[in-house]
């Protein structure tokens, strides 16, 4: 039996410009999130970086049901690359299309 994977998309913003396409920064963010929600919940969330919308906004994909934990953990991450940073969730959705209204043109 084939089951369709249900995902949720998170549009988030950082308080300073970050290039999460850089593997080192993405690994630091993932480690910070895993630190707050735990390794098991992090593994169950299947968190994936989708794309950088602009210098501060980015899209993440996670498993359905784990989005609340990811959003909460994202708020607690305060340092990336030894610099202070804050993360804000702008919107969560089941499709990327519904997040386009909040994205800036790329």
C-alpha positions, -999 to 999 in steps of 0.1 A, spaced: 0 0 0 14 34 -10 6 63 13 10 99 4 34 118 28 16 147 45 38 177 49 35 212 64 54 242 52 67 269 74 75 304 62 99 319 87 120 351 90 153 358 108 161 391 125 193 395 104 202 383 69 211 346 67 220 324 38 206 290 49 216 275 16 251 275 32 253 240 47 272 252 78 245 276 88 217 251 80 235 225 102 238 250 131 200 258 128 191 221 127 213 214 157 196 242 176 162 229 168 171 193 177 185 206 210 151 220 221 128 193 208 150 163 213 166 139 188 136 116 185 111 143 178 136 160 154 140 127 135 102 122 133 97 157 120 118 151 87 127 188 87 139 200 53 151 234 41 131 242 9 144 276 -3 156 310 6 129 335 -3 150 366 3 178 376 26 158 370 58 128 348 48 130 311 41 108 280 37 110 248 57 91 215 52 82 192 81 59 163 87 23 170 96 19 170 133 54 182 140 50 218 128 41 231 163 72 216 178 94 230 150 79 265 153 83 265 191 120 253 188 127 279 161 117 306 186 143 294 211 172 293 187 191 325 195 226 321 180 238 311 146 274 312 136 283 328 170 260 358 163 228 368 179 197 361 158 160 357 163 135 337 142 99 345 137 73 322 121 51 342 96 28 314 85 24 276 84 4 259 56 -2 225 39 9 239 5 36 262 -7 11 280 -29 -8 294 0 24 310 14 31 329 -18 10 359 -6 36 366 21 66 359 0 85 388 -17 90 384 -54 121 364 -64 
